[in-house]
């Protein structure tokens, strides 16, 4: 086997191992929802669907007249001052886009929505001073 081929094989193995090593950075704290670091779970607290991205919980609630996005980190609501989100809802027959703005403990938009099971949602969430985070959901 040539040196270049061996080097490429080693690089590929290292790249595959990185996600495994990165996933092991949670030593020393509990994600079960019962310990000192409770709240890091995927349970809906507002009747919506939850997606966890980079240890932050995003709960999307879609009703016929409003869409709300709740954001929490280890069970504590995230400060939404200066935050916004762009949400795209995709179903078999419909596509809608809306901008969500802070409204108390959530990002929200009023309008006419079709919260059908199986609808895909993609949110681009921007918190103050941070770059946008993509978050994906499938409505149930």
C-alpha positions, 0 to 999 in steps of 0.5 A, a space after each residue: 500500500 502506498 504512503 498516500 493511500 495509507 495516509 488517506 485511510 488514517 485521515 478517514 478513520 480519524 474523521 469517523 472517530 471525531 463524532 464519537 469522541 465529541 459525543 463523550 463530552 457529557 461526563 460528570 453531569 446527568 441528562 436523565 432529568 432527575 439530577 442536578 442538571 435536569 431538564 436536558 430531555 426531549 419531553 414537550 412541556 407546551 404540547 409541541 414537538 421537541 428537537 435538541 440541538 447543541 444541548 439546547 431544547 427547542 419546542 415547536 407548537 403549531 396551532 391553526 392561528 399561531 406558531 410558538 417556539 420555546 427555547 430552554 437550556 438545561 430546563 431554564 428558559 433562554 433569554 429571548 431579548 434580541 432573538 428571532 427565528 425564520 420558520 418554514 412549514 412543509 407539508 405534501 400540499 402546502 408551504 408557508 414561511 413566517 418570522 417569529 419574534 419574542 413574546 414573553 417566554 417564547 418566539 411567536 407569530 400569528 397567522 393561519 397555519 395547518 398543523 397536520 401530522 407529518 408536516 416538516 418544519 425548519 427553523 433558523 433561530 438567531 439568539 442575540 450575539 450568536 449565529 443562526 442555528 438550524 433546527 428541524 422538526 416533524 409535527 405529530 
